[in-house]
Amino acid sequence: MDRYLMGELIAPFLFGSALFSSVAVAIGSLDLVRKVTEAGLPLSTALKVFVLKMPFFIAFSLPASMLLATLLAYSRLSGDSELIALRSCGVSAYRLILPAIFMSFVVTGIAFTFNELVVPAANYQAELTLDIALKQDRKDFQENNIIYPEFGEVEQANGEKLEVLKRLFYAEQFDGEVMKNITIVDRSRTGVNQIVVSESAQWNTVENTWDFFNGTIYLISPDSSYRNILRFEHHQLQLPRAPLDFAKKRPKADEMNIAQVQEQIKLIKPSGDYKEIRKLNIRLQQKIALPFACLVFGLVGAVMGTRPQRTNRATGFGISVLIIFAYYLLRTMGDALGMSGFLSPWMAAWLPNLFGLGMGTWLLLRISR
């Protein structure tokens, strides 16, 4: 029975993958066609970008394909009374959808691996190829006005911990290697503050420290009086590398895998940019939640397909489109509520999956009676 049901699922799954990938490619290629006609993008470059974008479209088609496969396969079996025959032999509804759940787990693993290893790198190369072709200078660093605040907890006299600014780093210019016209306000040490002003600074990769050139260090006592002034031609300071990493241009969330997004969150967290941190946390959870949509869609499609009615391909496709539309509508709403702070990043990303899982479980309990 399991082999038979799996065989019934594979054909519509492949059909759905081809169908939904084609639809996604057609919609996603509209902007590329516009750039070919308006910006004079060479056809060879457009073809390369198109191929590099294919993994992104395929990744989004996998959950929808799983939904269509289970819906069509179980609807056909129900319409031909094969499920009734199996139920009459003592096979429960839970046992009937087990092959669909197993296949959904397999597709979830494939989608997760694909989204981690292939999609981010392909998206990055596609954007890079497009920028070069359109003669858009895609520098991998911020050139002017690098501002990096670093916050930390400081214990007050009453024992209460308060988050305050510990260090403020400002560089007027950056060429990718050397920062120029730097001002640093350092309040990280108890009992003394210092202000560093320097013409230039460069990260020393050998000694893991900053090399400052032609500058002055002002040491300020807690009563705000000058304590000492140190002028230097070359001076090394043990400061974090974070301002340099911050100045490097950060790729978009869809150009990074989970580990890279986590590294970006760690980098930005000391700066106190909570809006960007929340956004990255939502994108991180969405990268995990999207592959598991295959499991949710597999459950919903299998349960809806076991109802005693005949569903042809056209009807099955229509129902799939409605469910997919509802899923991505919930995803958009969750994203907006998460960015506004109404929902936590985890809940914002997993809201569509939880809703689909709840609906599938409720329908399963109904048909199993």
C-alpha positions in Angstrom: 0.0 0.0 0.0 2.8 2.4 0.9 4.6 1.7 -2.4 1.4 2.2 -4.3 0.5 5.5 -2.6 4.1 6.8 -3.1 3.9 6.0 -6.8 0.6 7.9 -7.0 2.3 11.0 -5.4 5.5 11.2 -7.4 3.9 11.9 -10.8 1.7 14.9 -9.7 4.6 16.2 -7.6 6.9 16.4 -10.7 4.0 17.9 -12.6 3.5 20.5 -9.9 7.2 21.3 -9.7 7.3 22.0 -13.5 4.0 23.9 -13.4 4.7 26.2 -10.4 8.4 26.7 -11.4 7.2 27.9 -14.8 4.7 30.3 -13.3 7.3 31.7 -10.9 9.8 32.1 -13.7 7.3 33.8 -15.9 6.4 36.3 -13.1 10.0 36.8 -11.9 11.3 37.4 -15.5 9.2 40.4 -16.2 11.7 42.8 -14.5 14.5 41.1 -16.4 12.7 41.5 -19.7 12.2 45.2 -18.9 15.9 45.7 -18.3 16.7 44.0 -21.6 14.4 46.4 -23.5 14.9 49.6 -21.6 18.5 49.4 -20.3 20.0 47.5 -23.2 21.0 44.4 -21.2 22.8 41.9 -23.5 20.8 38.7 -24.1 23.7 36.6 -23.0 23.9 38.3 -19.7 20.1 38.1 -19.3 20.2 34.4 -20.0 23.0 34.0 -17.4 21.0 35.9 -14.8 17.9 33.9 -15.7 19.7 30.6 -15.1 21.1 31.9 -11.8 17.6 32.9 -10.6 16.2 29.5 -11.4 17.1 27.9 -8.0 15.2 30.7 -6.2 12.0 30.0 -8.2 12.4 26.2 -7.8 12.8 26.6 -4.0 9.5 28.5 -3.8 7.7 25.9 -6.0 8.5 22.9 -3.8 5.9 23.5 -1.1 3.2 24.3 -3.7 4.2 21.2 -5.6 3.8 19.1 -2.5 0.3 20.5 -1.9 -0.8 19.8 -5.5 0.7 16.3 -5.5 -1.1 15.2 -2.3 -4.4 16.9 -3.2 -4.5 15.3 -6.7 -3.3 11.9 -5.7 -5.7 11.4 -2.7 -8.6 13.0 -4.6 -8.2 10.5 -7.4 -8.0 7.6 -5.0 -11.1 8.9 -3.1 -13.0 9.5 -6.3 -12.3 6.0 -7.5 -13.4 4.6 -4.1 -10.0 3.1 -3.5 -9.7 4.9 -0.2 -13.1 3.5 0.8 -11.9 0.0 0.0 -8.8 0.5 2.2 -10.8 2.0 5.0 -13.2 -1.1 4.9 -10.1 -3.3 5.3 -9.4 -1.5 8.6 -6.8 1.0 7.4 -7.3 4.2 9.5 -7.2 7.7 8.0 -3.9 8.4 9.9 -2.3 5.4 8.3 -3.5 6.4 4.8 -1.8 9.8 4.9 1.4 8.4 6.4 3.1 8.0 2.9 2.3 11.7 2.2 3.8 12.8 5.5 6.9 10.7 4.8 7.3 12.2 1.3 6.7 15.7 2.8 9.6 15.2 5.2 11.8 14.1 2.3 10.9 17.2 0.3 11.4 19.4 3.4 14.9 18.1 3.7 15.6 18.7 0.0 14.1 22.2 0.2 16.2 23.1 3.3 19.4 21.9 1.8 18.7 23.6 -1.5 17.9 26.9 0.3 21.1 26.7 2.3 23.6 25.6 -0.3 22.4 26.7 -3.7 19.9 29.6 -3.5 21.9 32.2 -1.6 25.0 31.8 -3.7 23.0 31.8 -6.9 21.1 35.0 -5.9 24.3 36.8 -5.0 25.9 35.9 -8.4 22.8 36.9 -10.2 22.8 40.4 -8.6 26.5 40.8 -9.1 26.2 39.8 -12.8 23.3 42.2 -13.3 25.1 45.1 -11.6 28.3 44.6 -13.7 26.3 44.4 -16.9 24.3 47.6 -16.1 27.6 49.3 -15.1 26.4 49.8 -11.6 29.4 50.0 -9.2 28.7 47.3 -6.6 31.3 48.1 -4.0 31.6 45.7 -1.2 32.1 48.5 1.4 30.6 51.8 2.5 32.7 54.7 1.2 31.7 57.6 3.4 30.5 58.4 6.9 30.9 55.1 8.7 29.2 55.3 12.1 29.3 52.4 14.5 27.9 52.8 18.0 28.6 50.0 20.5 26.3 49.6 23.5 26.8 47.6 26.6 25.4 47.1 30.1 26.8 49.1 33.0 25.9 48.4 36.6 24.7 51.5 38.5 25.4 52.3 42.1 22.1 50.8 43.2 22.9 47.5 41.4 20.6 48.1 38.5 22.0 47.4 35.0 21.5 50.0 32.4 22.4 49.8 28.7 24.5 52.8 27.6 26.8 53.8 24.8 30.2 52.4 25.5 32.0 53.4 22.3 31.3 55.5 19.2 33.4 55.0 16.1 33.2 57.5 13.2 35.3 57.5 10.0 34.8 60.1 7.3 36.1 58.0 4.4 36.9 54.3 3.6 38.6 52.9 0.5 38.2 49.3 1.5 41.5 49.1 3.4 42.2 52.4 5.1 39.8 54.6 7.1 40.4 58.3 7.1 39.6 61.2 9.5 38.6 59.0 12.4 37.1 60.1 15.7 36.4 57.6 18.5 34.7 58.3 21.8 35.6 55.5 24.2 33.7 55.1 27.5 34.3 51.4 28.0 36.8 51.8 30.8 35.6 52.6 34.3 37.0 55.9 35.8 38.4 57.3 32.5 37.1 58.2 29.1 39.2 58.8 26.0 38.7 60.5 22.7 40.9 59.4 19.8 41.3 61.6 16.7 43.4 60.3 13.9 44.1 61.0 10.2 43.9 57.4 9.2 43.6 53.9 10.6 44.0 50.3 9.3 43.3 46.9 10.7 46.4 44.9 11.4 45.6 41.3 10.4 48.8 39.9 11.9 48.4 41.3 15.4 44.6 41.7 15.4 44.6 45.3 16.4 44.1 48.8 14.9 47.0 50.8 13.6 46.3 54.6 14.0 48.5 57.2 12.2 49.0 60.9 13.0 46.6 61.6 15.7 45.9 62.6 19.3 44.5 60.7 22.3 42.6 62.8 24.9 42.2 61.2 28.3 39.4 62.7 30.3 38.8 62.2 34.0 35.3 61.4 35.5 35.0 65.1 36.5 35.3 66.1 32.8 38.8 67.7 33.3 41.7 66.9 30.9 43.9 64.3 32.4 46.4 63.7 29.7 47.0 64.3 26.0 49.1 62.0 23.9 50.1 62.9 20.3 51.4 60.1 18.1 52.5 59.3 14.6 51.8 55.6 14.9 49.8 54.0 17.7 48.1 50.6 18.2 44.8 50.3 20.1 43.1 47.1 21.1 39.7 47.9 19.8 37.1 45.5 18.3 37.2 44.8 14.5 33.5 45.3 14.4 33.6 48.8 12.7 35.6 47.3 9.8 33.1 44.5 9.4 30.2 46.9 9.7 31.7 49.1 6.9 31.8 46.1 4.6 28.6 46.1 2.5 26.2 43.5 3.9 24.5 41.2 1.3 20.8 40.9 1.3 19.0 38.3 3.4 18.2 36.2 0.3 21.9 36.2 -0.6 23.0 34.6 2.7 22.5 31.3 4.4 21.4 30.8 8.0 24.9 30.9 9.4 25.7 34.1 7.6 22.5 35.8 8.8 23.4 34.8 12.3 26.9 36.4 11.9 25.2 39.6 10.6 23.0 39.7 13.7 26.0 39.3 16.0 27.8 42.1 14.1 24.9 44.6 14.2 23.7 43.8 17.8 26.3 45.9 19.6 25.3 48.9 17.4 21.8 49.0 18.9 20.1 49.1 15.5 17.1 47.1 16.8 15.0 47.6 13.6 17.6 45.9 11.4 18.2 43.2 14.1 14.5 42.4 14.2 14.3 42.3 10.4 17.2 39.9 10.2 15.8 37.7 13.0 12.5 37.5 11.0 14.4 36.6 7.8 16.4 34.0 9.7 13.2 32.3 11.0 11.6 32.5 7.6 14.6 30.6 6.1 13.8 27.8 8.5 10.0 28.0 8.2 9.7 28.0 4.4 11.1 24.4 3.9 8.7 23.2 6.6 5.8 24.6 4.6 6.3 21.4 2.4 5.2 19.3 5.5 2.3 21.6 6.2 1.1 21.6 2.6 1.5 17.8 2.4 -0.7 17.3 5.4 -3.4 19.8 4.3 -3.4 18.4 0.7 -3.6 14.8 1.8 -6.4 15.5 4.3 -8.5 17.5 1.8 -7.9 14.9 -0.9 -9.3 12.0 1.2 -12.8 13.6 1.3 -15.3 11.5 -0.7 -15.4 13.6 -3.9 -13.8 13.6 -7.3 -11.3 16.4 -8.0 -9.8 16.7 -11.5 -6.5 18.5 -12.2 -8.1 21.9 -13.0 -10.1 21.9 -9.7 -7.1 20.6 -7.8 -4.9 23.4 -9.3 -7.5 26.0 -8.4 -7.8 24.8 -4.8 -4.0 24.7 -4.6 -3.7 28.3 -5.8 -6.2 29.5 -3.2 -4.4 27.7 -0.3 -1.0 29.1 -1.6 -2.5 32.6 -1.8 -3.8 32.3 1.8 -0.4 31.0 3.0 1.6 33.9 1.4 -1.0 36.4 2.6 -0.5 35.2 6.1 3.3 35.3 5.6 3.0 38.9 4.5 0.8 39.8 7.4 3.2 38.0 9.8 6.1 39.9 8.3 4.4 43.3 8.8 3.3 42.4 12.4 6.8 41.2 13.2 8.5 44.4 11.9 6.1 46.5 13.9 7.0 44.6 17.0 3.4 43.2 17.6 4.7 39.7 17.1 8.0 38.1 18.0 10.3 37.2 15.0 9.6 33.5 15.6 5.8 33.9 15.6 5.9 36.3 12.6 7.8 33.7 10.5 6.0 30.6 11.7 2.4 32.0 11.7 1.4 30.6 8.3 2.9 27.2 9.2 1.1 27.1 12.5 -2.2 28.1 11.0 -1.9 25.5 8.2 -0.8 22.8 10.7 -3.8 23.6 12.9 -6.2 23.5 10.0 -4.8 20.2 8.7 -5.0 18.6 12.1 -8.6 19.7 12.6 -9.6 18.3 9.2 -7.8 15.1 9.9 -9.6 14.6 13.2 -12.9 15.2 11.4 -12.4 12.6 8.6 -11.0 10.0 11.0 -14.3 9.8 12.9 
